[in-house]
Amino acid sequence: MERIYTIPLAKAWAVPKYRRAEKAITVLREFVQRHMKPEEIIIDTAVNEVIWARGIKNPPRKIRVRLSKDPDGTVMVTLAEAEIDAEEKEE
């Protein structure tokens, strides 16, 4: 099963500046847990780099991701745009 979501990370701004990127990862995991009911969550390094790109104090307000659930219950979180770009290059 595959779904594309725009995940709001605004809750990360409710914590002190020096914890915002860490909280954004936590908000992302909570969102995936709520919507996909996974056994395990694997966050792609590209997603992690987008959240941390502007430092710990200034994560993005939202992020667009693709969630892919395997039959064993593992959910892989990847950037939605990354796979679209790869498909365009193949054509």
PDB file of N, CA, C and O in Angstrom:
ATOM      1  N   MET A   1       0.849  -1.168   0.000  1.00  0.00           N
ATOM      2  CA  MET A   1       0.000   0.000   0.000  1.00  0.00           C
ATOM      3  C   MET A   1       0.900   1.237   0.000  1.00  0.00           C
ATOM      4  O   MET A   1       1.882   1.305   0.739  1.00  0.00           O
ATOM      5  N   GLU A   2       0.552   2.198  -0.829  1.00  0.00           N
ATOM      6  CA  GLU A   2       1.337   3.427  -0.936  1.00  0.00           C
ATOM      7  C   GLU A   2       0.419   4.636  -0.871  1.00  0.00           C
ATOM      8  O   GLU A   2      -0.637   4.663  -1.504  1.00  0.00           O
ATOM      9  N   ARG A   3       0.826   5.624  -0.112  1.00  0.00           N
ATOM     10  CA  ARG A   3       0.064   6.871  -0.004  1.00  0.00           C
ATOM     11  C   ARG A   3       1.024   8.046   0.015  1.00  0.00           C
ATOM     12  O   ARG A   3       2.165   7.933   0.463  1.00  0.00           O
ATOM     13  N   ILE A   4       0.535   9.188  -0.485  1.00  0.00           N
ATOM     14  CA  ILE A   4       1.315  10.426  -0.439  1.00  0.00           C
ATOM     15  C   ILE A   4       0.601  11.386   0.508  1.00  0.00           C
ATOM     16  O   ILE A   4      -0.602  11.618   0.385  1.00  0.00           O
ATOM     17  N   TYR A   5       1.353  11.934   1.446  1.00  0.00           N
ATOM     18  CA  TYR A   5       0.808  12.860   2.432  1.00  0.00           C
ATOM     19  C   TYR A   5       1.643  14.135   2.474  1.00  0.00           C
ATOM     20  O   TYR A   5       2.847  14.113   2.219  1.00  0.00           O
ATOM     21  N   THR A   6       0.984  15.247   2.802  1.00  0.00           N
ATOM     22  CA  THR A   6       1.677  16.467   3.195  1.00  0.00           C
ATOM     23  C   THR A   6       1.537  16.543   4.708  1.00  0.00           C
ATOM     24  O   THR A   6       0.443  16.760   5.228  1.00  0.00           O
ATOM     25  N   ILE A   7       2.634  16.368   5.400  1.00  0.00           N
ATOM     26  CA  ILE A   7       2.611  16.284   6.861  1.00  0.00           C
ATOM     27  C   ILE A   7       2.938  17.646   7.454  1.00  0.00           C
ATOM     28  O   ILE A   7       4.012  18.190   7.195  1.00  0.00           O
ATOM     29  N   PRO A   8       2.022  18.209   8.253  1.00  0.00           N
ATOM     30  CA  PRO A   8       2.318  19.485   8.912  1.00  0.00           C
ATOM     31  C   PRO A   8       3.264  19.259  10.094  1.00  0.00           C
ATOM     32  O   PRO A   8       3.016  18.404  10.944  1.00  0.00           O
ATOM     33  N   LEU A   9       4.331  20.020  10.136  1.00  0.00           N
ATOM     34  CA  LEU A   9       5.316  19.896  11.208  1.00  0.00           C
ATOM     35  C   LEU A   9       5.261  21.093  12.150  1.00  0.00           C
ATOM     36  O   LEU A   9       6.210  21.341  12.894  1.00  0.00           O
ATOM     37  N   ALA A  10       4.170  21.830  12.124  1.00  0.00           N
ATOM     38  CA  ALA A  10       4.057  23.063  12.906  1.00  0.00           C
ATOM     39  C   ALA A  10       4.150  22.813  14.407  1.00  0.00           C
ATOM     40  O   ALA A  10       4.554  23.706  15.151  1.00  0.00           O
ATOM     41  N   LYS A  11       3.785  21.621  14.869  1.00  0.00           N
ATOM     42  CA  LYS A  11       3.876  21.320  16.302  1.00  0.00           C
ATOM     43  C   LYS A  11       5.324  21.374  16.792  1.00  0.00           C
ATOM     44  O   LYS A  11       5.574  21.563  17.983  1.00  0.00           O
ATOM     45  N   ALA A  12       6.264  21.208  15.879  1.00  0.00           N
ATOM     46  CA  ALA A  12       7.678  21.266  16.253  1.00  0.00           C
ATOM     47  C   ALA A  12       8.071  22.663  16.710  1.00  0.00           C
ATOM     48  O   ALA A  12       9.075  22.825  17.404  1.00  0.00           O
ATOM     49  N   TRP A  13       7.304  23.662  16.335  1.00  0.00           N
ATOM     50  CA  TRP A  13       7.612  25.040  16.706  1.00  0.00           C
ATOM     51  C   TRP A  13       7.105  25.380  18.108  1.00  0.00           C
ATOM     52  O   TRP A  13       7.317  26.496  18.582  1.00  0.00           O
ATOM     53  N   ALA A  14       6.442  24.438  18.774  1.00  0.00           N
ATOM     54  CA  ALA A  14       5.937  24.671  20.122  1.00  0.00           C
ATOM     55  C   ALA A  14       6.978  24.334  21.189  1.00  0.00           C
ATOM     56  O   ALA A  14       6.728  24.522  22.380  1.00  0.00           O
ATOM     57  N   VAL A  15       8.131  23.842  20.773  1.00  0.00           N
ATOM     58  CA  VAL A  15       9.200  23.498  21.712  1.00  0.00           C
ATOM     59  C   VAL A  15      10.307  24.546  21.594  1.00  0.00           C
ATOM     60  O   VAL A  15      10.288  25.351  20.662  1.00  0.00           O
ATOM     61  N   PRO A  16      11.267  24.554  22.515  1.00  0.00           N
ATOM     62  CA  PRO A  16      12.368  25.515  22.409  1.00  0.00           C
ATOM     63  C   PRO A  16      13.129  25.378  21.093  1.00  0.00           C
ATOM     64  O   PRO A  16      13.151  24.308  20.484  1.00  0.00           O
ATOM     65  N   LYS A  17      13.749  26.469  20.665  1.00  0.00           N
ATOM     66  CA  LYS A  17      14.448  26.506  19.375  1.00  0.00           C
ATOM     67  C   LYS A  17      15.448  25.371  19.204  1.00  0.00           C
ATOM     68  O   LYS A  17      15.557  24.786  18.126  1.00  0.00           O
ATOM     69  N   TYR A  18      16.177  25.065  20.270  1.00  0.00           N
ATOM     70  CA  TYR A  18      17.252  24.087  20.167  1.00  0.00           C
ATOM     71  C   TYR A  18      16.763  22.636  20.088  1.00  0.00           C
ATOM     72  O   TYR A  18      17.578  21.713  20.085  1.00  0.00           O
ATOM     73  N   ARG A  19      15.429  22.424  20.022  1.00  0.00           N
ATOM     74  CA  ARG A  19      14.891  21.065  19.908  1.00  0.00           C
ATOM     75  C   ARG A  19      13.953  20.889  18.724  1.00  0.00           C
ATOM     76  O   ARG A  19      13.345  19.828  18.587  1.00  0.00           O
ATOM     77  N   ARG A  20      13.818  21.883  17.874  1.00  0.00           N
ATOM     78  CA  ARG A  20      12.774  21.861  16.847  1.00  0.00           C
ATOM     79  C   ARG A  20      12.931  20.756  15.811  1.00  0.00           C
ATOM     80  O   ARG A  20      11.948  20.089  15.490  1.00  0.00           O
ATOM     81  N   ALA A  21      14.114  20.538  15.282  1.00  0.00           N
ATOM     82  CA  ALA A  21      14.292  19.499  14.260  1.00  0.00           C
ATOM     83  C   ALA A  21      14.052  18.112  14.858  1.00  0.00           C
ATOM     84  O   ALA A  21      13.467  17.244  14.210  1.00  0.00           O
ATOM     85  N   GLU A  22      14.504  17.910  16.089  1.00  0.00           N
ATOM     86  CA  GLU A  22      14.255  16.639  16.770  1.00  0.00           C
ATOM     87  C   GLU A  22      12.758  16.414  16.943  1.00  0.00           C
ATOM     88  O   GLU A  22      12.263  15.309  16.719  1.00  0.00           O
ATOM     89  N   LYS A  23      12.039  17.454  17.341  1.00  0.00           N
ATOM     90  CA  LYS A  23      10.593  17.358  17.523  1.00  0.00           C
ATOM     91  C   LYS A  23       9.898  17.129  16.184  1.00  0.00           C
ATOM     92  O   LYS A  23       8.893  16.418  16.131  1.00  0.00           O
ATOM     93  N   ALA A  24      10.413  17.717  15.098  1.00  0.00           N
ATOM     94  CA  ALA A  24       9.824  17.515  13.772  1.00  0.00           C
ATOM     95  C   ALA A  24       9.889  16.039  13.378  1.00  0.00           C
ATOM     96  O   ALA A  24       8.943  15.517  12.787  1.00  0.00           O
ATOM     97  N   ILE A  25      10.984  15.368  13.694  1.00  0.00           N
ATOM     98  CA  ILE A  25      11.098  13.930  13.425  1.00  0.00           C
ATOM     99  C   ILE A  25      10.070  13.164  14.255  1.00  0.00           C
ATOM    100  O   ILE A  25       9.446  12.227  13.757  1.00  0.00           O
ATOM    101  N   THR A  26       9.892  13.556  15.507  1.00  0.00           N
ATOM    102  CA  THR A  26       8.907  12.915  16.374  1.00  0.00           C
ATOM    103  C   THR A  26       7.495  13.123  15.840  1.00  0.00           C
ATOM    104  O   THR A  26       6.695  12.188  15.837  1.00  0.00           O
ATOM    105  N   VAL A  27       7.179  14.333  15.389  1.00  0.00           N
ATOM    106  CA  VAL A  27       5.860  14.629  14.819  1.00  0.00           C
ATOM    107  C   VAL A  27       5.630  13.782  13.572  1.00  0.00           C
ATOM    108  O   VAL A  27       4.536  13.256  13.368  1.00  0.00           O
ATOM    109  N   LEU A  28       6.657  13.651  12.743  1.00  0.00           N
ATOM    110  CA  LEU A  28       6.577  12.817  11.540  1.00  0.00           C
ATOM    111  C   LEU A  28       6.266  11.367  11.914  1.00  0.00           C
ATOM    112  O   LEU A  28       5.383  10.749  11.320  1.00  0.00           O
ATOM    113  N   ARG A  29       6.983  10.829  12.891  1.00  0.00           N
ATOM    114  CA  ARG A  29       6.748   9.445  13.328  1.00  0.00           C
ATOM    115  C   ARG A  29       5.336   9.263  13.891  1.00  0.00           C
ATOM    116  O   ARG A  29       4.686   8.255  13.613  1.00  0.00           O
ATOM    117  N   GLU A  30       4.859  10.227  14.677  1.00  0.00           N
ATOM    118  CA  GLU A  30       3.507  10.141  15.237  1.00  0.00           C
ATOM    119  C   GLU A  30       2.453  10.151  14.137  1.00  0.00           C
ATOM    120  O   GLU A  30       1.469   9.416  14.215  1.00  0.00           O
ATOM    121  N   PHE A  31       2.653  10.979  13.112  1.00  0.00           N
ATOM    122  CA  PHE A  31       1.721  11.054  11.989  1.00  0.00           C
ATOM    123  C   PHE A  31       1.669   9.717  11.250  1.00  0.00           C
ATOM    124  O   PHE A  31       0.589   9.215  10.938  1.00  0.00           O
ATOM    125  N   VAL A  32       2.838   9.147  10.974  1.00  0.00           N
ATOM    126  CA  VAL A  32       2.903   7.860  10.271  1.00  0.00           C
ATOM    127  C   VAL A  32       2.246   6.772  11.111  1.00  0.00           C
ATOM    128  O   VAL A  32       1.516   5.935  10.580  1.00  0.00           O
ATOM    129  N   GLN A  33       2.496   6.776  12.400  1.00  0.00           N
ATOM    130  CA  GLN A  33       1.895   5.791  13.305  1.00  0.00           C
ATOM    131  C   GLN A  33       0.371   5.885  13.282  1.00  0.00           C
ATOM    132  O   GLN A  33      -0.315   4.864  13.250  1.00  0.00           O
ATOM    133  N   ARG A  34      -0.150   7.089  13.298  1.00  0.00           N
ATOM    134  CA  ARG A  34      -1.595   7.307  13.331  1.00  0.00           C
ATOM    135  C   ARG A  34      -2.265   6.895  12.020  1.00  0.00           C
ATOM    136  O   ARG A  34      -3.363   6.338  12.039  1.00  0.00           O
ATOM    137  N   HIS A  35      -1.626   7.160  10.894  1.00  0.00           N
ATOM    138  CA  HIS A  35      -2.271   6.944   9.602  1.00  0.00           C
ATOM    139  C   HIS A  35      -1.997   5.580   8.974  1.00  0.00           C
ATOM    140  O   HIS A  35      -2.806   5.107   8.176  1.00  0.00           O
ATOM    141  N   MET A  36      -0.886   4.939   9.309  1.00  0.00           N
ATOM    142  CA  MET A  36      -0.527   3.679   8.641  1.00  0.00           C
ATOM    143  C   MET A  36      -0.514   2.460   9.570  1.00  0.00           C
ATOM    144  O   MET A  36      -0.479   1.329   9.084  1.00  0.00           O
ATOM    145  N   LYS A  37      -0.541   2.657  10.871  1.00  0.00           N
ATOM    146  CA  LYS A  37      -0.523   1.568  11.857  1.00  0.00           C
ATOM    147  C   LYS A  37       0.612   0.561  11.600  1.00  0.00           C
ATOM    148  O   LYS A  37       0.356  -0.632  11.438  1.00  0.00           O
ATOM    149  N   PRO A  38       1.861   1.042  11.564  1.00  0.00           N
ATOM    150  CA  PRO A  38       2.969   0.149  11.193  1.00  0.00           C
ATOM    151  C   PRO A  38       3.512  -0.660  12.371  1.00  0.00           C
ATOM    152  O   PRO A  38       3.293  -0.335  13.538  1.00  0.00           O
ATOM    153  N   GLU A  39       4.228  -1.728  12.015  1.00  0.00           N
ATOM    154  CA  GLU A  39       5.008  -2.472  12.999  1.00  0.00           C
ATOM    155  C   GLU A  39       6.330  -1.741  13.250  1.00  0.00           C
ATOM    156  O   GLU A  39       6.819  -1.679  14.378  1.00  0.00           O
ATOM    157  N   GLU A  40       6.895  -1.189  12.172  1.00  0.00           N
ATOM    158  CA  GLU A  40       8.179  -0.486  12.233  1.00  0.00           C
ATOM    159  C   GLU A  40       8.155   0.668  11.235  1.00  0.00           C
ATOM    160  O   GLU A  40       7.535   0.558  10.176  1.00  0.00           O
ATOM    161  N   ILE A  41       8.825   1.775  11.563  1.00  0.00           N
ATOM    162  CA  ILE A  41       8.899   2.936  10.676  1.00  0.00           C
ATOM    163  C   ILE A  41      10.357   3.142  10.279  1.00  0.00           C
ATOM    164  O   ILE A  41      11.238   3.220  11.135  1.00  0.00           O
ATOM    165  N   ILE A  42      10.604   3.231   8.964  1.00  0.00           N
ATOM    166  CA  ILE A  42      11.946   3.511   8.455  1.00  0.00           C
ATOM    167  C   ILE A  42      11.886   4.840   7.712  1.00  0.00           C
ATOM    168  O   ILE A  42      11.169   4.973   6.721  1.00  0.00           O
ATOM    169  N   ILE A  43      12.645   5.824   8.197  1.00  0.00           N
ATOM    170  CA  ILE A  43      12.675   7.146   7.571  1.00  0.00           C
ATOM    171  C   ILE A  43      13.904   7.219   6.673  1.00  0.00           C
ATOM    172  O   ILE A  43      15.027   7.000   7.126  1.00  0.00           O
ATOM    173  N   ASP A  44      13.682   7.526   5.404  1.00  0.00           N
ATOM    174  CA  ASP A  44      14.760   7.637   4.423  1.00  0.00           C
ATOM    175  C   ASP A  44      15.699   8.785   4.810  1.00  0.00           C
ATOM    176  O   ASP A  44      15.264   9.774   5.400  1.00  0.00           O
ATOM    177  N   THR A  45      16.972   8.652   4.481  1.00  0.00           N
ATOM    178  CA  THR A  45      17.941   9.693   4.823  1.00  0.00           C
ATOM    179  C   THR A  45      17.627  11.010   4.119  1.00  0.00           C
ATOM    180  O   THR A  45      17.939  12.077   4.647  1.00  0.00           O
ATOM    181  N   ALA A  46      17.015  10.954   2.934  1.00  0.00           N
ATOM    182  CA  ALA A  46      16.663  12.185   2.218  1.00  0.00           C
ATOM    183  C   ALA A  46      15.627  12.989   3.001  1.00  0.00           C
ATOM    184  O   ALA A  46      15.696  14.218   3.036  1.00  0.00           O
ATOM    185  N   VAL A  47      14.675  12.312   3.625  1.00  0.00           N
ATOM    186  CA  VAL A  47      13.663  12.997   4.445  1.00  0.00           C
ATOM    187  C   VAL A  47      14.344  13.637   5.649  1.00  0.00           C
ATOM    188  O   VAL A  47      14.066  14.786   5.990  1.00  0.00           O
ATOM    189  N   ASN A  48      15.230  12.892   6.285  1.00  0.00           N
ATOM    190  CA  ASN A  48      15.967  13.406   7.433  1.00  0.00           C
ATOM    191  C   ASN A  48      16.795  14.629   7.051  1.00  0.00           C
ATOM    192  O   ASN A  48      16.843  15.604   7.801  1.00  0.00           O
ATOM    193  N   GLU A  49      17.444  14.583   5.893  1.00  0.00           N
ATOM    194  CA  GLU A  49      18.269  15.708   5.446  1.00  0.00           C
ATOM    195  C   GLU A  49      17.434  16.943   5.142  1.00  0.00           C
ATOM    196  O   GLU A  49      17.879  18.062   5.401  1.00  0.00           O
ATOM    197  N   VAL A  50      16.224  16.765   4.595  1.00  0.00           N
ATOM    198  CA  VAL A  50      15.346  17.911   4.326  1.00  0.00           C
ATOM    199  C   VAL A  50      14.937  18.578   5.637  1.00  0.00           C
ATOM    200  O   VAL A  50      14.911  19.806   5.726  1.00  0.00           O
ATOM    201  N   ILE A  51      14.621  17.785   6.642  1.00  0.00           N
ATOM    202  CA  ILE A  51      14.211  18.350   7.935  1.00  0.00           C
ATOM    203  C   ILE A  51      15.377  19.077   8.604  1.00  0.00           C
ATOM    204  O   ILE A  51      15.180  20.133   9.204  1.00  0.00           O
ATOM    205  N   TRP A  52      16.581  18.529   8.509  1.00  0.00           N
ATOM    206  CA  TRP A  52      17.749  19.110   9.168  1.00  0.00           C
ATOM    207  C   TRP A  52      18.513  20.102   8.299  1.00  0.00           C
ATOM    208  O   TRP A  52      19.497  20.674   8.765  1.00  0.00           O
ATOM    209  N   ALA A  53      18.096  20.329   7.045  1.00  0.00           N
ATOM    210  CA  ALA A  53      18.855  21.153   6.095  1.00  0.00           C
ATOM    211  C   ALA A  53      19.102  22.576   6.592  1.00  0.00           C
ATOM    212  O   ALA A  53      20.169  23.140   6.348  1.00  0.00           O
ATOM    213  N   ARG A  54      18.134  23.154   7.280  1.00  0.00           N
ATOM    214  CA  ARG A  54      18.285  24.537   7.749  1.00  0.00           C
ATOM    215  C   ARG A  54      18.694  24.601   9.217  1.00  0.00           C
ATOM    216  O   ARG A  54      18.581  25.647   9.856  1.00  0.00           O
ATOM    217  N   GLY A  55      19.166  23.487   9.742  1.00  0.00           N
ATOM    218  CA  GLY A  55      19.640  23.455  11.116  1.00  0.00           C
ATOM    219  C   GLY A  55      18.571  22.990  12.086  1.00  0.00           C
ATOM    220  O   GLY A  55      17.429  22.728  11.706  1.00  0.00           O
ATOM    221  N   ILE A  56      18.967  22.894  13.350  1.00  0.00           N
ATOM    222  CA  ILE A  56      18.069  22.383  14.376  1.00  0.00           C
ATOM    223  C   ILE A  56      16.975  23.392  14.736  1.00  0.00           C
ATOM    224  O   ILE A  56      15.901  23.003  15.195  1.00  0.00           O
ATOM    225  N   LYS A  57      17.244  24.683  14.530  1.00  0.00           N
ATOM    226  CA  LYS A  57      16.313  25.719  14.971  1.00  0.00           C
ATOM    227  C   LYS A  57      15.223  26.057  13.970  1.00  0.00           C
ATOM    228  O   LYS A  57      14.237  26.696  14.339  1.00  0.00           O
ATOM    229  N   ASN A  58      15.368  25.646  12.703  1.00  0.00           N
ATOM    230  CA  ASN A  58      14.442  26.117  11.674  1.00  0.00           C
ATOM    231  C   ASN A  58      14.016  24.994  10.713  1.00  0.00           C
ATOM    232  O   ASN A  58      14.325  25.058   9.523  1.00  0.00           O
ATOM    233  N   PRO A  59      13.310  23.966  11.218  1.00  0.00           N
ATOM    234  CA  PRO A  59      12.838  22.913  10.316  1.00  0.00           C
ATOM    235  C   PRO A  59      11.691  23.426   9.445  1.00  0.00           C
ATOM    236  O   PRO A  59      11.102  24.460   9.761  1.00  0.00           O
ATOM    237  N   PRO A  60      11.363  22.730   8.360  1.00  0.00           N
ATOM    238  CA  PRO A  60      10.248  23.176   7.512  1.00  0.00           C
ATOM    239  C   PRO A  60       8.913  23.063   8.247  1.00  0.00           C
ATOM    240  O   PRO A  60       8.773  22.254   9.164  1.00  0.00           O
ATOM    241  N   ARG A  61       7.936  23.874   7.845  1.00  0.00           N
ATOM    242  CA  ARG A  61       6.606  23.838   8.455  1.00  0.00           C
ATOM    243  C   ARG A  61       5.791  22.632   8.008  1.00  0.00           C
ATOM    244  O   ARG A  61       4.912  22.165   8.732  1.00  0.00           O
ATOM    245  N   LYS A  62       6.088  22.126   6.806  1.00  0.00           N
ATOM    246  CA  LYS A  62       5.402  20.933   6.302  1.00  0.00           C
ATOM    247  C   LYS A  62       6.332  20.217   5.341  1.00  0.00           C
ATOM    248  O   LYS A  62       7.284  20.800   4.823  1.00  0.00           O
ATOM    249  N   ILE A  63       6.041  18.940   5.110  1.00  0.00           N
ATOM    250  CA  ILE A  63       6.866  18.132   4.219  1.00  0.00           C
ATOM    251  C   ILE A  63       5.960  17.148   3.482  1.00  0.00           C
ATOM    252  O   ILE A  63       5.037  16.580   4.066  1.00  0.00           O
ATOM    253  N   ARG A  64       6.234  16.957   2.203  1.00  0.00           N
ATOM    254  CA  ARG A  64       5.442  16.041   1.372  1.00  0.00           C
ATOM    255  C   ARG A  64       6.207  14.726   1.242  1.00  0.00           C
ATOM    256  O   ARG A  64       7.334  14.698   0.748  1.00  0.00           O
ATOM    257  N   VAL A  65       5.578  13.635   1.694  1.00  0.00           N
ATOM    258  CA  VAL A  65       6.246  12.335   1.720  1.00  0.00           C
ATOM    259  C   VAL A  65       5.373  11.242   1.106  1.00  0.00           C
ATOM    260  O   VAL A  65       4.154  11.369   0.994  1.00  0.00           O
ATOM    261  N   ARG A  66       6.045  10.176   0.718  1.00  0.00           N
ATOM    262  CA  ARG A  66       5.370   8.970   0.222  1.00  0.00           C
ATOM    263  C   ARG A  66       5.564   7.890   1.283  1.00  0.00           C
ATOM    264  O   ARG A  66       6.691   7.605   1.686  1.00  0.00           O
ATOM    265  N   LEU A  67       4.458   7.289   1.733  1.00  0.00           N
ATOM    266  CA  LEU A  67       4.508   6.220   2.720  1.00  0.00           C
ATOM    267  C   LEU A  67       4.197   4.904   2.023  1.00  0.00           C
ATOM    268  O   LEU A  67       3.140   4.753   1.411  1.00  0.00           O
ATOM    269  N   SER A  68       5.115   3.956   2.117  1.00  0.00           N
ATOM    270  CA  SER A  68       4.952   2.642   1.486  1.00  0.00           C
ATOM    271  C   SER A  68       4.948   1.581   2.574  1.00  0.00           C
ATOM    272  O   SER A  68       5.903   1.468   3.342  1.00  0.00           O
ATOM    273  N   LYS A  69       3.860   0.795   2.641  1.00  0.00           N
ATOM    274  CA  LYS A  69       3.740  -0.244   3.660  1.00  0.00           C
ATOM    275  C   LYS A  69       3.946  -1.614   3.031  1.00  0.00           C
ATOM    276  O   LYS A  69       3.273  -1.975   2.065  1.00  0.00           O
ATOM    277  N   ASP A  70       4.886  -2.376   3.593  1.00  0.00           N
ATOM    278  CA  ASP A  70       5.160  -3.735   3.142  1.00  0.00           C
ATOM    279  C   ASP A  70       4.136  -4.688   3.760  1.00  0.00           C
ATOM    280  O   ASP A  70       3.462  -4.326   4.724  1.00  0.00           O
ATOM    281  N   PRO A  71       4.010  -5.899   3.219  1.00  0.00           N
ATOM    282  CA  PRO A  71       3.085  -6.882   3.800  1.00  0.00           C
ATOM    283  C   PRO A  71       3.425  -7.257   5.245  1.00  0.00           C
ATOM    284  O   PRO A  71       2.542  -7.658   6.003  1.00  0.00           O
ATOM    285  N   ASP A  72       4.698  -7.130   5.630  1.00  0.00           N
ATOM    286  CA  ASP A  72       5.078  -7.464   7.008  1.00  0.00           C
ATOM    287  C   ASP A  72       4.811  -6.328   7.990  1.00  0.00           C
ATOM    288  O   ASP A  72       5.067  -6.479   9.185  1.00  0.00           O
ATOM    289  N   GLY A  73       4.297  -5.189   7.509  1.00  0.00           N
ATOM    290  CA  GLY A  73       3.912  -4.091   8.386  1.00  0.00           C
ATOM    291  C   GLY A  73       4.936  -2.982   8.509  1.00  0.00           C
ATOM    292  O   GLY A  73       4.707  -2.026   9.249  1.00  0.00           O
ATOM    293  N   THR A  74       6.051  -3.073   7.815  1.00  0.00           N
ATOM    294  CA  THR A  74       7.079  -2.038   7.847  1.00  0.00           C
ATOM    295  C   THR A  74       6.697  -0.900   6.907  1.00  0.00           C
ATOM    296  O   THR A  74       6.322  -1.137   5.759  1.00  0.00           O
ATOM    297  N   VAL A  75       6.792   0.335   7.396  1.00  0.00           N
ATOM    298  CA  VAL A  75       6.474   1.504   6.576  1.00  0.00           C
ATOM    299  C   VAL A  75       7.763   2.257   6.272  1.00  0.00           C
ATOM    300  O   VAL A  75       8.538   2.582   7.172  1.00  0.00           O
ATOM    301  N   MET A  76       7.978   2.528   4.982  1.00  0.00           N
ATOM    302  CA  MET A  76       9.141   3.291   4.515  1.00  0.00           C
ATOM    303  C   MET A  76       8.680   4.701   4.181  1.00  0.00           C
ATOM    304  O   MET A  76       7.750   4.879   3.393  1.00  0.00           O
ATOM    305  N   VAL A  77       9.319   5.706   4.771  1.00  0.00           N
ATOM    306  CA  VAL A  77       8.989   7.109   4.535  1.00  0.00           C
ATOM    307  C   VAL A  77      10.036   7.688   3.592  1.00  0.00           C
ATOM    308  O   VAL A  77      11.217   7.753   3.935  1.00  0.00           O
ATOM    309  N   THR A  78       9.601   8.112   2.389  1.00  0.00           N
ATOM    310  CA  THR A  78      10.503   8.714   1.410  1.00  0.00           C
ATOM    311  C   THR A  78       9.911  10.031   0.931  1.00  0.00           C
ATOM    312  O   THR A  78       8.726  10.296   1.134  1.00  0.00           O
ATOM    313  N   LEU A  79      10.736  10.851   0.297  1.00  0.00           N
ATOM    314  CA  LEU A  79      10.235  12.097  -0.273  1.00  0.00           C
ATOM    315  C   LEU A  79       9.353  11.790  -1.471  1.00  0.00           C
ATOM    316  O   LEU A  79       9.708  10.950  -2.298  1.00  0.00           O
ATOM    317  N   ALA A  80       8.222  12.450  -1.580  1.00  0.00           N
ATOM    318  CA  ALA A  80       7.312  12.236  -2.705  1.00  0.00           C
ATOM    319  C   ALA A  80       7.938  12.738  -3.992  1.00  0.00           C
ATOM    320  O   ALA A  80       7.782  12.099  -5.033  1.00  0.00           O
ATOM    321  N   GLU A  81       8.639  13.860  -3.956  1.00  0.00           N
ATOM    322  CA  GLU A  81       9.220  14.457  -5.150  1.00  0.00           C
ATOM    323  C   GLU A  81      10.378  13.626  -5.696  1.00  0.00           C
ATOM    324  O   GLU A  81      10.607  13.620  -6.906  1.00  0.00           O
ATOM    325  N   ALA A  82      11.107  12.931  -4.841  1.00  0.00           N
ATOM    326  CA  ALA A  82      12.265  12.159  -5.280  1.00  0.00           C
ATOM    327  C   ALA A  82      11.857  11.064  -6.258  1.00  0.00           C
ATOM    328  O   ALA A  82      12.541  10.839  -7.257  1.00  0.00           O
ATOM    329  N   GLU A  83      10.762  10.388  -5.982  1.00  0.00           N
ATOM    330  CA  GLU A  83      10.333   9.309  -6.865  1.00  0.00           C
ATOM    331  C   GLU A  83       9.719   9.856  -8.143  1.00  0.00           C
ATOM    332  O   GLU A  83       9.829   9.220  -9.192  1.00  0.00           O
ATOM    333  N   ILE A  84       9.084  10.998  -8.087  1.00  0.00           N
ATOM    334  CA  ILE A  84       8.525  11.618  -9.288  1.00  0.00           C
ATOM    335  C   ILE A  84       9.661  12.033 -10.221  1.00  0.00           C
ATOM    336  O   ILE A  84       9.574  11.830 -11.432  1.00  0.00           O
ATOM    337  N   ASP A  85      10.729  12.613  -9.663  1.00  0.00           N
ATOM    338  CA  ASP A  85      11.888  13.009 -10.465  1.00  0.00           C
ATOM    339  C   ASP A  85      12.547  11.788 -11.109  1.00  0.00           C
ATOM    340  O   ASP A  85      12.976  11.851 -12.261  1.00  0.00           O
ATOM    341  N   ALA A  86      12.628  10.688 -10.377  1.00  0.00           N
ATOM    342  CA  ALA A  86      13.236   9.473 -10.913  1.00  0.00           C
ATOM    343  C   ALA A  86      12.414   8.914 -12.076  1.00  0.00           C
ATOM    344  O   ALA A  86      12.976   8.432 -13.059  1.00  0.00           O
ATOM    345  N   GLU A  87      11.091   8.979 -11.965  1.00  0.00           N
ATOM    346  CA  GLU A  87      10.224   8.495 -13.041  1.00  0.00           C
ATOM    347  C   GLU A  87      10.380   9.357 -14.291  1.00  0.00           C
ATOM    348  O   GLU A  87      10.363   8.830 -15.403  1.00  0.00           O
ATOM    349  N   GLU A  88      10.530  10.663 -14.133  1.00  0.00           N
ATOM    350  CA  GLU A  88      10.702  11.558 -15.274  1.00  0.00           C
ATOM    351  C   GLU A  88      12.026  11.291 -15.987  1.00  0.00           C
ATOM    352  O   GLU A  88      12.090  11.382 -17.213  1.00  0.00           O
ATOM    353  N   LYS A  89      13.069  10.966 -15.252  1.00  0.00           N
ATOM    354  CA  LYS A  89      14.374  10.685 -15.848  1.00  0.00           C
ATOM    355  C   LYS A  89      14.337   9.398 -16.674  1.00  0.00           C
ATOM    356  O   LYS A  89      15.024   9.292 -17.690  1.00  0.00           O
ATOM    357  N   GLU A  90      13.538   8.422 -16.242  1.00  0.00           N
ATOM    358  CA  GLU A  90      13.433   7.161 -16.972  1.00  0.00           C
ATOM    359  C   GLU A  90      12.768   7.361 -18.326  1.00  0.00           C
ATOM    360  O   GLU A  90      13.102   6.668 -19.288  1.00  0.00           O
ATOM    361  N   GLU A  91      11.841   8.291 -18.411  1.00  0.00           N
ATOM    362  CA  GLU A  91      11.121   8.552 -19.663  1.00  0.00           C
ATOM    363  C   GLU A  91      11.981   9.332 -20.583  1.00  0.00           C
ATOM    364  O   GLU A  91      11.561   9.656 -21.694  1.00  0.00           O
TER     365      GLU A  91
END
